[in-house]
Amino acid sequence: MTMSSLAGCPAMLRRAGILAATLALLAATAAPVRAQDANPVLAKVNGVEIRQSDITAAEEEAGQLPPMAPDAKQEYLVQFLTDMILVAKAAEETGIPAEAARALEAQWKTLSPWDDARPLLESLRRTHRLGVVTNCSERLGREAAALLPVSWDVVVTAESAGVYKPDPRPYRLALEKLGLAPEKVLFVAGSGYDLIGTARVGLDTYWHNRVGLTPPPAAPAPMVESRSLAGVREMLCPGKDMP
C-alpha cells in the first residue's frame, strides 16, 4: 500500500530522524464553488461537480461515521467524494476497471504493511524522527500512515503540498517541516519515480523494490536497491543490530 516503502508504498527516512512516504495514486484539493440554487455546487474535482444532493449518497457509501458537527461531516463527505472521483479518474487513465478503483477505496484501511516495516520503524523511532511523503489525498494519506502504529513527526500529502511527486516540492516541504537539510535524510522509496524527485532535491535514496519493478527511463540509480528493508537499519545505524 505504499505506506512509506515501509508499508508497501514510497517512503522517506531520515538519518538523524526518519521520514517515510506512501502510495502515489490520488490527491488534490476540492475547489469550493459558490452557488445559489437549492442544490448548490460544493466543490469541483477534475471538472466533476459535487452538489449538496451528492452528500446524502456519500454518507450511505461511507458507512457509519463517528459523531461530528454538521459542517465537519459535510467537509469529510466532500473529501470522501473527492477521493472517489480521483481514484476513478486514475483508474480510467491507466485502463483499470472502475470497479477496481472502488474496491481499493472500500478496502483502503485493510491494506497491510510489509512484515518488516513495523519492527524497523519501532526500532528507529527510539533514535530518529519519522515522516511520510505521499501522493495520496490528505484523508487517505493519513489513514494509510495510521496503519503503522508509530508516532510520525510529519505527514506530507500531495494535497497539502499542492502537487504530485516526483515534483520536488513535496520532498522539500517534508524537509522544511523537519528542519533538516537533504544530506541529513534518507528517502526509502517504493516507486522508481521517487528516484527522479529525490535526485532533484539531493536526497540519498534506498529503493525498496519489493516486487522487482523496472525503473523509469529517466530515473537515476539509487544508493541501494533491495527487495527487503533489511539494509535500511545498517545505512542509518552502521554496525548496530536492531533491538
C-alpha positions, -999 to +999 in steps of 0.1 A: +000+000+000+029+023-003+029+033+032+064+046+032+080+020+013+078+005+047+042-003+042+045-012+006+045+024-006+071+050-013+088+063+019+113+087+032+135+080+061+160+103+078+193+097+093+191+119+123+155+111+123+133+093+098+109+102+071+086+078+052+061+080+023+030+064+008+013+054-025+011+078-054-024+075-066-048+103-057-045+138-043-060+172-049-079+199-032-115+203-040-121+238-051-151+255-035-176+270-059-204+293-048-239+285-059-273+300-051-297+272-061-314+246-039-288+221-048-256+241-047-222+230-061-200+224-031-168+215-050-153+208-084-129+180-089-113+173-123-143+190-138-168+169-119-193+189-097-201+178-062-235+190-052-255+191-020-276+161-032-244+140-035-237+143+002-266+120+012-255+094-012-219+098+000-230+093+036-246+060+028-215+049+008-191+060+036-208+038+062-212+047+099-193+078+108-182+090+142-201+118+158-192+152+143-206+186+138-227+191+106-201+213+090-173+188+098-194+160+084-201+178+052-164+186+048-155+150+054-180+138+029-169+163+002-134+149+007-147+114+006-163+121-028-132+139-040-111+108-033-136+085-051-135+108-082-098+110-082-093+072-079-119+066-106-101+091-129-067+075-122-082+041-130-097+053-162-064+069-174-045+037-167-071+013-181-081-002-148-118-011-144-138+014-123-149-014-100-112-020-091-109+017-081-140+014-059-127-018-043-094-001-035-113+028-018-135+003+001-106-018+014-081+011+019-079+006+057-074-032+054-042-030+034-013-045+053+023-030+057+052-052+047+061-076+076+095-059+082+082-023+082+068-022+117+098-036+136+122-014+116+102+018+124+097+009+160+134+004+164+143+036+146+117+056+164+139+055+195+167+074+178+152+090+147+123+112+137+099+096+113+078+111+085+057+102+054+056+118+020+028+105-002+008+112-034-024+104-016-051+129-006-049+143+029-076+118+042-063+087+026-027+096+033-033+099+070-054+068+071-026+049+054+000+063+078-022+052+108-019+016+096+016+015+111+013+022+149+042+045+152+044+082+160+050+102+128+067+135+131+054+147+098+029+135+071+031+154+038+004+145+012+002+157-024-029+176-013-011+195+014+019+202-010-003+212-038+015+190-063+023+153-070+057+136-066+081+134-083+079+172-083+105+182-058+081+204-037+065+176-016+100+164-006+111+199+002+080+206+023+088+175+044+124+187+049+112+221+058+088+207+084+115+186+099+140+214+098+166+193+081+190+196+052+187+169+024+221+154+034+206+145+068+178+125+053+175+090+037+145+085+015+132+050+013+112+047-020+087+021-031+084+036-066+111+042-092+096+075-099+106+087-065+142+084-077+136+113-101+122+136-074+147+127-047+177+133-070+164+168-078+163+176-041+196+159-032+182+131-010+201+098-007+176+071-017+171+035-007+148+019-033+127-008-016+119-025-048+099-053-032+083-067-064+112-061-089+098-032-108+116-018-138+129+018-131+115+046-153+139+056-181+147+090-166+153+076-131+189+079-117+203+049-098+196+048-061+223+044-034+208+009-027+181-012-044+167-041-024+137-063-022+137-060+016+141-033+042+169-051+059+196-027+047+179+005+059+189+000+095+225-006+085+226+026+065+212+047+093+230+029+122+261+012+108+273-017+130+243-017+153+219-046+155+182-040+155+168-043+191 
